[in-house]
């Protein structure tokens, strides 16, 4: 007898999953907001919601599921398939499940001509976007300014924040990059030229996918046409949406019909990426009548003492959706607030506690050390290495940021879009003797409207490149021919590139392994356009993503920033530097909104713990200098988030701070106390 997978849901989860009324082979449902507290089964609830729609007769091809990572979309699809299989349904395929940017890319290739886009446009990754901005920056002469004009990555961050918040450049600079305010007029010129260059080359950056999609749906007729493709729109992690994304959703579903969003305002911690908590706080009142709100409060991760502390912390927030997490699991140990002398004592406490837990049967990989900023773990990493304790730290160079990987992809991108200047410059300069000047002359015919074949045929290569030029031209012509099958193209470029890889880089054999991995990845795509676009929108991870690689051991400790830890969980969690200046950050004092986000960041850190939570607060922070009169330091102030109600939920202890023993006063031979009149000696200097 088959078991109904919906029986595993609690009452709130079931209410969210089955929201609406089944009418024939459709589900009529008004707008729904699911407030999913940490560890309350958000993913399971959303997957059951999708399964309920499909099992009720809704065509899976008419469901738009938007997530913030490709992995999340894949996991959601797998869960829906398992639920359907458990009820005897056939295989379920969700063709419109993916990230906002991936779905925007697909819709723009269908509707792009309505906004002046060639459906064969190219998508640049972040690195290429920064490089193009740098080219324009140099052309405008901003690189040679007497004062420090922002570098390319800062310029891209400013541009991205401004377009995603839909605010003014002035506001972006004032709130995020105040030191760049003197360059506001120059930045306006830079961004105008950058946009013009992208449009001329028919390339879109990451933000353009949302901007063009937003432009499409602001025209009512086009919005109705696009909205008609879908009966239901579901959004995961709604608290992480920016203003553009929220406006796209409301344009697709102005009355909220068939719209379900899931998220937790208490975990909105990405304002630096232009996400705004206002989207989820204001969602119910965007519709008339207001959207239904279902709060998931039964927590399946943490013990009740940890949740008591997290609930107390969250109650201090100025604006929030009401919820109080309840534990599904037993546990009595209260979270610890541990005061230590300094960062060295902090490292000692963490390592001693981690090793004690390991001896008690908790593997290192089930323990995590979290911190506000990446450099906060520097001393801890040194001590872990000294004690031969393996660890991983999340962050570091992404796979597609490696120079040799970008080299190979540049050839494919140029063949895919001959007007892609950044890809063309990089590909041409792989040849010996082809510097920026020769590369620019080679590309002039393309800018004038000639074909790639004509540009290559009429160019006279420099002497150093002539031995390689004909083979290079033949490769590009073969790749640019639409009759050339996709299968084998990456291998062809890799074989051509091999001698250049050995000439350009050290450790060529190791780098060749990355290119083999890229070849295997390419085998999972049906076309070059899909391969290049997916890599730009959702790049794969590699071992380079983990700095401080673990030793060849059966176990390793996890180190992570709090932002990177979101969505994860561990048995034991240690949070470093829980003092003012870190929680909240010293840069967050300018507004109550930023202070509230910092409170939510600490909340996210605390709710990663299943069994044991340690908030560590050093008394001293040393100043990095060589002081004349001894070690310079400042005292760490208690975090303003540790109010009296929060402290009542914590066990407060001191670690490694002992009072000095009282010493007996020295005496002379007769037993009398020895007294020296130093004051009189000092006065005598001036007699």
DRENNU-929692 format. One record per residue (C-alpha): x, y, z negated; residue number from 1. Coordinates in pm, whole numbers, padded with zeros to 5 digits, m for minus. Example, Ala and Ser with C-alpha at 12.3 -4.5 7.8 and 13.67 -1.06 7.14 Angstrom:
2
SITE  px  py  pz  zado
SITE  01230  m00450  m00780  1
SITE  01367  m00106  m00714  2
end
This chain:
687
SITE  px  py  pz  zado
SITE  00000  00000  00000  1
SITE  00149  00335  00108  2
SITE  00220  00591  m00163  3
SITE  00089  00941  m00098  4
SITE  00399  01167  m00114  5
SITE  00176  01457  m00218  6
SITE  00113  01276  m00550  7
SITE  00470  01366  m00652  8
SITE  00385  01738  m00650  9
SITE  00281  01925  m00961  10
SITE  m00038  02132  m00960  11
SITE  00126  02457  m00848  12
SITE  00329  02287  m00576  13
SITE  00019  02108  m00444  14
SITE  m00180  02433  m00446  15
SITE  00087  02599  m00232  16
SITE  00131  02302  00002  17
SITE  m00242  02261  00073  18
SITE  m00335  02631  00084  19
SITE  m00613  02705  00333  20
SITE  m00913  02525  00477  21
SITE  m00895  02239  00725  22
SITE  m01132  02303  01016  23
SITE  m01127  02032  01281  24
SITE  m00763  02003  01390  25
SITE  m00664  02341  01250  26
SITE  m00590  02499  00914  27
SITE  m00740  02841  00847  28
SITE  m00531  03017  00585  29
SITE  m00478  03372  00468  30
SITE  m00137  03508  00367  31
SITE  00040  03312  00093  32
SITE  00335  03410  m00127  33
SITE  00503  03127  m00318  34
SITE  00717  03260  m00602  35
SITE  00958  02969  m00646  36
SITE  01170  03010  m00959  37
SITE  01517  02858  m00974  38
SITE  01509  02478  m00965  39
SITE  01131  02454  m00921  40
SITE  01128  02251  m00599  41
SITE  01103  02529  m00341  42
SITE  01232  02321  m00049  43
SITE  01006  02026  m00133  44
SITE  00703  02256  m00156  45
SITE  00770  02424  00177  46
SITE  00835  02088  00346  47
SITE  00504  01954  00211  48
SITE  00334  02271  00335  49
SITE  00462  02203  00687  50
SITE  00369  01835  00658  51
SITE  00018  01926  00543  52
SITE  m00028  02147  00849  53
SITE  00096  01876  01089  54
SITE  m00105  01599  00924  55
SITE  m00414  01821  00938  56
SITE  m00383  01839  01316  57
SITE  m00176  02154  01375  58
SITE  00053  02111  01678  59
SITE  00415  02110  01546  60
SITE  00512  02311  01854  61
SITE  00290  02594  01730  62
SITE  00461  02625  01390  63
SITE  00737  02885  01354  64
SITE  00964  02802  01058  65
SITE  01225  03067  00979  66
SITE  01519  02997  00749  67
SITE  01852  03160  00665  68
SITE  02072  02871  00770  69
SITE  02062  02602  01033  70
SITE  02125  02343  00764  71
SITE  01811  02454  00578  72
SITE  01601  02415  00894  73
SITE  01743  02067  00957  74
SITE  01681  01962  00597  75
SITE  01324  02091  00618  76
SITE  01264  01896  00939  77
SITE  01404  01575  00784  78
SITE  01180  01611  00480  79
SITE  00873  01668  00695  80
SITE  00958  01352  00894  81
SITE  00994  01150  00571  82
SITE  00662  01277  00439  83
SITE  00490  01196  00768  84
SITE  00645  00849  00779  85
SITE  00523  00785  00424  86
SITE  00168  00849  00541  87
SITE  00202  00641  00858  88
SITE  00231  00936  01095  89
SITE  00452  00918  01401  90
SITE  00779  01110  01447  91
SITE  00746  01484  01388  92
SITE  00950  01736  01585  93
SITE  00959  02105  01496  94
SITE  01094  02280  01807  95
SITE  01058  02627  01653  96
SITE  01252  02572  01330  97
SITE  01572  02769  01275  98
SITE  01730  03091  01156  99
SITE  01585  03433  01231  100
SITE  01871  03501  01471  101
SITE  01847  03166  01649  102
SITE  01472  03200  01700  103
SITE  01520  03561  01810  104
SITE  01772  03442  02068  105
SITE  01524  03187  02209  106
SITE  01236  03432  02225  107
SITE  01451  03699  02391  108
SITE  01554  03457  02664  109
SITE  01183  03407  02732  110
SITE  01065  03768  02696  111
SITE  01388  03964  02738  112
SITE  01308  04118  03076  113
SITE  01034  04316  02902  114
SITE  01304  04505  02711  115
SITE  01557  04525  02995  116
SITE  01761  04216  02905  117
SITE  01903  03971  03155  118
SITE  01800  03627  03021  119
SITE  02161  03517  03079  120
SITE  02297  03761  02819  121
SITE  02588  03654  02598  122
SITE  02594  03659  02218  123
SITE  02907  03785  02043  124
SITE  03013  03655  01706  125
SITE  03116  03894  01429  126
SITE  03485  03884  01521  127
SITE  03419  03970  01886  128
SITE  03184  04249  01782  129
SITE  03456  04396  01561  130
SITE  03708  04366  01846  131
SITE  03477  04549  02088  132
SITE  03425  04825  01832  133
SITE  03802  04847  01799  134
SITE  03844  04887  02176  135
SITE  03589  05170  02181  136
SITE  03749  05321  01868  137
SITE  04085  05339  02047  138
SITE  03932  05477  02367  139
SITE  03772  05762  02171  140
SITE  04105  05843  02007  141
SITE  03987  05774  01652  142
SITE  04274  05536  01579  143
SITE  04524  05819  01601  144
SITE  04360  06051  01350  145
SITE  04575  06209  01081  146
SITE  04343  06080  00808  147
SITE  04238  05721  00760  148
SITE  03951  05658  00999  149
SITE  03761  05338  00903  150
SITE  03902  05017  01050  151
SITE  03700  04796  01284  152
SITE  03553  04563  01019  153
SITE  03439  04857  00807  154
SITE  03288  05024  01114  155
SITE  03097  04705  01198  156
SITE  02971  04673  00839  157
SITE  02848  05034  00845  158
SITE  02678  04984  01182  159
SITE  02512  04660  01069  160
SITE  02386  04805  00742  161
SITE  02239  05109  00911  162
SITE  02047  04918  01181  163
SITE  01921  04647  00945  164
SITE  01794  04889  00681  165
SITE  01641  05112  00952  166
SITE  01759  05408  00745  167
SITE  01984  05695  00842  168
SITE  02359  05676  00885  169
SITE  02388  05946  00618  170
SITE  02205  05731  00366  171
SITE  02415  05425  00450  172
SITE  02736  05620  00399  173
SITE  02618  05788  00080  174
SITE  02508  05465  m00087  175
SITE  02765  05215  00043  176
SITE  03070  05391  00194  177
SITE  03088  05741  00044  178
SITE  03456  05776  00139  179
SITE  03353  05758  00506  180
SITE  03115  06058  00488  181
SITE  03372  06298  00642  182
SITE  03369  06079  00956  183
SITE  02990  06073  01002  184
SITE  02991  06264  01333  185
SITE  03275  06052  01472  186
SITE  03099  05732  01364  187
SITE  02786  05846  01548  188
SITE  02993  05890  01865  189
SITE  03157  05551  01810  190
SITE  02828  05368  01765  191
SITE  02670  05536  02069  192
SITE  02964  05429  02285  193
SITE  02959  05078  02133  194
SITE  02590  05034  02217  195
SITE  02646  05164  02571  196
SITE  02934  04922  02625  197
SITE  02728  04624  02503  198
SITE  02442  04714  02732  199
SITE  02671  04756  03032  200
SITE  02832  04417  02965  201
SITE  02498  04245  02887  202
SITE  02627  04118  02553  203
SITE  02436  04119  02226  204
SITE  02585  04119  01880  205
SITE  02434  03949  01577  206
SITE  02221  04251  01487  207
SITE  02095  04304  01842  208
SITE  01905  03977  01826  209
SITE  01685  04128  01555  210
SITE  01680  04477  01707  211
SITE  01559  04358  02048  212
SITE  01310  04118  01888  213
SITE  01184  04407  01674  214
SITE  01162  04622  01986  215
SITE  00952  04357  02156  216
SITE  00696  04323  01878  217
SITE  00655  04698  01826  218
SITE  00470  04702  02161  219
SITE  00123  04567  02068  220
SITE  00063  04380  02394  221
SITE  00400  04203  02377  222
SITE  00350  04130  02005  223
SITE  00012  03968  02077  224
SITE  00164  03759  02355  225
SITE  00446  03637  02133  226
SITE  00221  03581  01831  227
SITE  m00014  03369  02043  228
SITE  00260  03105  02069  229
SITE  00220  03021  01700  230
SITE  m00067  02923  01473  231
SITE  00144  02936  01155  232
SITE  00458  03125  01056  233
SITE  00652  03009  00749  234
SITE  00957  03181  00597  235
SITE  01208  03039  00352  236
SITE  01411  03260  00110  237
SITE  01190  03560  00178  238
SITE  01369  03763  m00091  239
SITE  01673  03772  00140  240
SITE  01495  03939  00433  241
SITE  01584  04291  00541  242
SITE  01347  04560  00659  243
SITE  01378  04459  01026  244
SITE  01286  04098  00955  245
SITE  00987  04195  00742  246
SITE  00856  04427  01012  247
SITE  00893  04152  01276  248
SITE  00686  03916  01061  249
SITE  00412  04171  00998  250
SITE  00398  04255  01369  251
SITE  00349  03885  01445  252
SITE  00089  03846  01169  253
SITE  m00059  04191  01094  254
SITE  m00355  04039  00906  255
SITE  m00143  03770  00738  256
SITE  m00342  03486  00892  257
SITE  m00130  03170  00892  258
SITE  00165  03343  00722  259
SITE  00342  03169  00431  260
SITE  00654  03309  00265  261
SITE  00852  03139  m00009  262
SITE  01114  03301  m00230  263
SITE  01213  03431  m00571  264
SITE  01253  03801  m00639  265
SITE  01481  03707  m00932  266
SITE  01734  03569  m00682  267
SITE  01749  03871  m00451  268
SITE  02124  03946  m00460  269
SITE  02220  04043  m00105  270
SITE  02153  04415  m00076  271
SITE  02506  04458  00062  272
SITE  02376  04264  00366  273
SITE  02078  04503  00383  274
SITE  01837  04258  00218  275
SITE  01573  04435  00011  276
SITE  01381  04295  m00285  277
SITE  01095  04532  m00200  278
SITE  00985  04294  00077  279
SITE  00887  04020  m00167  280
SITE  00769  04255  m00443  281
SITE  00532  04440  m00207  282
SITE  00422  04142  00004  283
SITE  00083  04073  m00160  284
SITE  m00040  04431  m00116  285
SITE  00058  04451  00251  286
SITE  m00272  04281  00332  287
SITE  m00639  04337  00260  288
SITE  m00750  04139  00070  289
SITE  m00409  04089  m00098  290
SITE  m00213  03773  m00030  291
SITE  m00259  03476  m00259  292
SITE  00033  03431  m00501  293
SITE  00131  03089  m00635  294
SITE  00412  03079  m00894  295
SITE  00623  02765  m00933  296
SITE  00742  02764  m01295  297
SITE  00823  02400  m01374  298
SITE  01201  02373  m01351  299
SITE  01354  02035  m01264  300
SITE  01718  02143  m01305  301
SITE  01801  02305  m01638  302
SITE  01726  02235  m02002  303
SITE  01485  02461  m02192  304
SITE  01752  02649  m02395  305
SITE  01919  02757  m02069  306
SITE  01583  02861  m01927  307
SITE  01499  03052  m02248  308
SITE  01812  03262  m02197  309
SITE  01738  03314  m01827  310
SITE  01376  03409  m01899  311
SITE  01485  03659  m02165  312
SITE  01734  03814  m01923  313
SITE  01476  03848  m01648  314
SITE  01215  04009  m01873  315
SITE  01444  04314  m01892  316
SITE  01399  04386  m01518  317
SITE  01200  04697  m01426  318
SITE  01006  04537  m01137  319
SITE  00942  04166  m01095  320
SITE  00680  03901  m01029  321
SITE  00568  03745  m01357  322
SITE  00688  03392  m01422  323
SITE  00838  03197  m01710  324
SITE  01036  02886  m01628  325
SITE  00954  02565  m01817  326
SITE  01194  02270  m01835  327
SITE  01097  01928  m01707  328
SITE  01405  01777  m01874  329
SITE  01503  01744  m02241  330
SITE  01797  01924  m02399  331
SITE  01878  02105  m02723  332
SITE  02218  02277  m02678  333
SITE  02192  02655  m02652  334
SITE  02406  02841  m02398  335
SITE  02727  02979  m02544  336
SITE  02851  03336  m02539  337
SITE  03224  03285  m02591  338
SITE  03444  03578  m02692  339
SITE  03813  03530  m02611  340
SITE  04115  03756  m02651  341
SITE  04209  03806  m02284  342
SITE  04208  03644  m01941  343
SITE  04476  03393  m02041  344
SITE  04269  03283  m02339  345
SITE  03970  03269  m02105  346
SITE  04157  03031  m01873  347
SITE  04265  02816  m02170  348
SITE  03909  02793  m02302  349
SITE  03767  02699  m01963  350
SITE  04031  02433  m01893  351
SITE  04013  02279  m02241  352
SITE  03633  02262  m02218  353
SITE  03640  02120  m01866  354
SITE  03884  01845  m01966  355
SITE  03681  01765  m02280  356
SITE  03367  01726  m02068  357
SITE  03558  01507  m01824  358
SITE  03660  01278  m02108  359
SITE  03295  01271  m02215  360
SITE  03201  01129  m01874  361
SITE  03116  01442  m01670  362
SITE  03324  01443  m01348  363
SITE  03513  01758  m01257  364
SITE  03302  01804  m00943  365
SITE  02990  01826  m01161  366
SITE  03141  02130  m01333  367
SITE  03179  02479  m01186  368
SITE  03346  02808  m01275  369
SITE  03160  03110  m01137  370
SITE  03276  03470  m01113  371
SITE  03163  03810  m00987  372
SITE  03459  03872  m00752  373
SITE  03700  03631  m00589  374
SITE  04013  03769  m00759  375
SITE  03867  03705  m01105  376
SITE  03985  03344  m01085  377
SITE  04350  03423  m00999  378
SITE  04502  03342  m01338  379
SITE  04275  03041  m01383  380
SITE  04392  02901  m01049  381
SITE  04756  02935  m01154  382
SITE  04688  02753  m01480  383
SITE  04491  02477  m01306  384
SITE  04781  02425  m01068  385
SITE  05031  02420  m01354  386
SITE  04826  02154  m01536  387
SITE  04783  01951  m01217  388
SITE  04403  01982  m01217  389
SITE  04260  01964  m00861  390
SITE  04006  02227  m00759  391
SITE  03831  02379  m00460  392
SITE  03745  02745  m00422  393
SITE  03477  02841  m00177  394
SITE  03578  03108  00073  395
SITE  03863  03158  00319  396
SITE  03914  03147  00693  397
SITE  03621  03023  00898  398
SITE  03680  02761  01167  399
SITE  03590  02995  01454  400
SITE  03816  03269  01320  401
SITE  04127  03061  01392  402
SITE  04318  03223  01680  403
SITE  04358  02906  01890  404
SITE  03986  02825  01865  405
SITE  03894  03178  01972  406
SITE  04139  03146  02263  407
SITE  03965  02841  02405  408
SITE  03617  02985  02353  409
SITE  03716  03312  02526  410
SITE  03770  03125  02854  411
SITE  03426  02964  02831  412
SITE  03261  03295  02734  413
SITE  03418  03483  03023  414
SITE  03307  03215  03270  415
SITE  02957  03230  03121  416
SITE  02936  03611  03148  417
SITE  03197  03781  03376  418
SITE  03110  04119  03219  419
SITE  03210  04001  02871  420
SITE  03517  04225  02844  421
SITE  03637  04113  02501  422
SITE  03641  03748  02611  423
SITE  03806  03843  02942  424
SITE  04085  04043  02775  425
SITE  04165  03759  02538  426
SITE  04156  03492  02810  427
SITE  04380  03688  03049  428
SITE  04640  03761  02782  429
SITE  04688  03390  02719  430
SITE  04905  03397  03033  431
SITE  05267  03512  03002  432
SITE  05322  03870  03116  433
SITE  04951  03959  03112  434
SITE  04942  04249  02869  435
SITE  04655  04496  02817  436
SITE  04753  04705  03124  437
SITE  04751  04417  03372  438
SITE  04435  04274  03214  439
SITE  04252  04607  03251  440
SITE  04352  04631  03620  441
SITE  04228  04278  03681  442
SITE  03887  04366  03535  443
SITE  03837  04694  03724  444
SITE  03666  04527  04026  445
SITE  03414  04356  03796  446
SITE  03329  04689  03631  447
SITE  03276  04826  03986  448
SITE  03023  04551  04062  449
SITE  03235  04283  04235  450
SITE  03215  03915  04145  451
SITE  03455  03724  03925  452
SITE  03584  03533  04227  453
SITE  03656  03857  04417  454
SITE  03832  04013  04119  455
SITE  04061  03714  04071  456
SITE  04133  03675  04444  457
SITE  04240  04038  04495  458
SITE  04454  04072  04181  459
SITE  04832  04049  04204  460
SITE  04954  03874  03891  461
SITE  05279  03989  03724  462
SITE  05589  03774  03795  463
SITE  05577  03593  03458  464
SITE  05217  03479  03519  465
SITE  05240  03376  03885  466
SITE  05329  03015  03815  467
SITE  05007  02982  03611  468
SITE  04775  03214  03804  469
SITE  04636  02982  04071  470
SITE  04554  02704  03823  471
SITE  04384  02960  03597  472
SITE  04175  03099  03885  473
SITE  04068  02751  03994  474
SITE  03961  02668  03638  475
SITE  03753  02985  03604  476
SITE  03590  02939  03945  477
SITE  03499  02582  03857  478
SITE  03352  02689  03522  479
SITE  03163  02982  03676  480
SITE  03001  02760  03942  481
SITE  02647  02682  03815  482
SITE  02671  02341  03988  483
SITE  02954  02232  03755  484
SITE  02807  02000  03490  485
SITE  02849  02106  03127  486
SITE  02988  01767  03026  487
SITE  03365  01788  03044  488
SITE  03404  02167  03059  489
SITE  03554  02197  02711  490
SITE  03799  01913  02787  491
SITE  03903  02091  03108  492
SITE  03975  02416  02925  493
SITE  04153  02229  02647  494
SITE  04380  02051  02895  495
SITE  04459  02379  03073  496
SITE  04527  02552  02741  497
SITE  04760  02286  02595  498
SITE  05090  02426  02732  499
SITE  04988  02777  02629  500
SITE  04900  02655  02278  501
SITE  05251  02511  02243  502
SITE  05403  02835  02374  503
SITE  05198  03073  02161  504
SITE  05172  02906  01819  505
SITE  05363  02705  01563  506
SITE  05222  02370  01446  507
SITE  05061  02312  01786  508
SITE  04982  01948  01705  509
SITE  04778  02049  01400  510
SITE  04596  02319  01597  511
SITE  04523  02069  01875  512
SITE  04324  01871  01617  513
SITE  04090  02167  01573  514
SITE  04035  02178  01949  515
SITE  03951  01808  01950  516
SITE  03695  01878  01679  517
SITE  03552  02158  01894  518
SITE  03527  01914  02186  519
SITE  03329  01672  01970  520
SITE  03098  01952  01860  521
SITE  03039  02049  02225  522
SITE  02918  01698  02300  523
SITE  02606  01765  02092  524
SITE  02481  02046  02320  525
SITE  02300  02026  02653  526
SITE  02444  02343  02809  527
SITE  02728  02591  02779  528
SITE  02490  02876  02693  529
SITE  02340  02679  02402  530
SITE  02685  02577  02279  531
SITE  02830  02929  02283  532
SITE  02518  03089  02137  533
SITE  02485  02838  01853  534
SITE  02851  02878  01762  535
SITE  02805  03255  01742  536
SITE  02488  03229  01533  537
SITE  02576  02934  01307  538
SITE  02948  02853  01314  539
SITE  03062  02512  01187  540
SITE  03262  02474  00870  541
SITE  03604  02316  00842  542
SITE  03859  02227  00577  543
SITE  03991  02579  00609  544
SITE  03673  02694  00436  545
SITE  03812  02571  00108  546
SITE  04114  02758  m00019  547
SITE  04331  02577  m00269  548
SITE  04261  02230  m00120  549
SITE  04207  01959  m00381  550
SITE  04478  01704  m00439  551
SITE  04421  01354  m00309  552
SITE  04229  01269  m00622  553
SITE  03898  01110  m00704  554
SITE  03769  01436  m00846  555
SITE  03806  01816  m00840  556
SITE  03673  02124  m01017  557
SITE  03455  02373  m00828  558
SITE  03541  02746  m00830  559
SITE  03300  02984  m00661  560
SITE  03171  03339  m00651  561
SITE  02814  03368  m00775  562
SITE  02695  03475  m00430  563
SITE  02839  03156  m00277  564
SITE  02692  02941  m00556  565
SITE  02330  03035  m00483  566
SITE  02128  02721  m00413  567
SITE  02380  02493  m00590  568
SITE  02374  02326  m00932  569
SITE  02622  02163  m01171  570
SITE  02604  01993  m01512  571
SITE  02840  02242  m01678  572
SITE  02878  02604  m01565  573
SITE  03133  02859  m01689  574
SITE  03074  03224  m01599  575
SITE  03388  03441  m01627  576
SITE  03420  03803  m01741  577
SITE  03067  03863  m01869  578
SITE  03144  04224  m01963  579
SITE  03031  04563  m01844  580
SITE  03224  04646  m01530  581
SITE  03173  04294  m01398  582
SITE  02813  04218  m01501  583
SITE  02707  04473  m01392  584
SITE  02980  04576  m01153  585
SITE  03140  04913  m01219  586
SITE  03022  05018  m00871  587
SITE  02655  04954  m00950  588
SITE  02594  05233  m01201  589
SITE  02466  05481  m00944  590
SITE  02109  05350  m00933  591
SITE  01862  05145  m01132  592
SITE  01799  04931  m00824  593
SITE  02162  04821  m00811  594
SITE  02164  04754  m01187  595
SITE  01858  04533  m01146  596
SITE  02030  04342  m00866  597
SITE  02333  04287  m01089  598
SITE  02100  04147  m01355  599
SITE  01958  03909  m01096  600
SITE  02314  03806  m01004  601
SITE  02381  03701  m01365  602
SITE  02044  03522  m01364  603
SITE  02148  03325  m01055  604
SITE  02476  03229  m01225  605
SITE  02299  03111  m01541  606
SITE  02037  02905  m01359  607
SITE  02301  02698  m01175  608
SITE  02359  02504  m01500  609
SITE  02182  02177  m01576  610
SITE  02313  02082  m01920  611
SITE  02571  02329  m02047  612
SITE  02624  02702  m01989  613
SITE  02923  02907  m02109  614
SITE  02929  03287  m02069  615
SITE  03290  03392  m02134  616
SITE  03372  03751  m02237  617
SITE  03737  03860  m02287  618
SITE  03812  04137  m02537  619
SITE  04112  04274  m02347  620
SITE  04174  04348  m01980  621
SITE  04537  04429  m01898  622
SITE  04627  04716  m01667  623
SITE  04849  04622  m01374  624
SITE  05160  04830  m01434  625
SITE  05488  04831  m01630  626
SITE  05407  05054  m01927  627
SITE  05678  05226  m02128  628
SITE  05526  05153  m02465  629
SITE  05412  04792  m02425  630
SITE  05126  04616  m02248  631
SITE  04858  04860  m02137  632
SITE  04505  04731  m02173  633
SITE  04144  04834  m02209  634
SITE  03879  04669  m02421  635
SITE  03594  04492  m02248  636
SITE  03255  04627  m02347  637
SITE  02971  04383  m02403  638
SITE  02755  04345  m02094  639
SITE  02451  04570  m02118  640
SITE  02247  04272  m02002  641
SITE  02316  04090  m02331  642
SITE  02042  04268  m02522  643
SITE  01914  04156  m02864  644
SITE  01640  03930  m02714  645
SITE  01898  03764  m02487  646
SITE  02152  03723  m02768  647
SITE  01887  03545  m02979  648
SITE  01887  03265  m02719  649
SITE  02268  03223  m02722  650
SITE  02518  03061  m02954  651
SITE  02784  03328  m03010  652
SITE  03133  03198  m03088  653
SITE  03493  03321  m03089  654
SITE  03755  03107  m02919  655
SITE  04123  03146  m03004  656
SITE  04067  03462  m03211  657
SITE  04181  03403  m03568  658
SITE  04221  03653  m03846  659
SITE  04583  03706  m03955  660
SITE  04657  03565  m04306  661
SITE  04699  03821  m04584  662
SITE  05066  03850  m04685  663
SITE  05171  03903  m05048  664
SITE  05346  04233  m05115  665
SITE  05730  04195  m05150  666
SITE  05874  04237  m05500  667
SITE  06220  04303  m05644  668
SITE  06411  04080  m05890  669
SITE  06205  04208  m06183  670
SITE  05882  04130  m06006  671
SITE  05790  04492  m05943  672
SITE  05647  04584  m05604  673
SITE  05899  04732  m05363  674
SITE  05804  05086  m05260  675
SITE  05995  05301  m05009  676
SITE  05915  05672  m04982  677
SITE  05948  05701  m04602  678
SITE  05753  06027  m04605  679
SITE  06022  06194  m04814  680
SITE  06291  06072  m04570  681
SITE  06103  06221  m04277  682
SITE  06071  06558  m04456  683
SITE  06442  06556  m04535  684
SITE  06527  06570  m04164  685
SITE  06428  06937  m04170  686
SITE  06580  07046  m04502  687
end
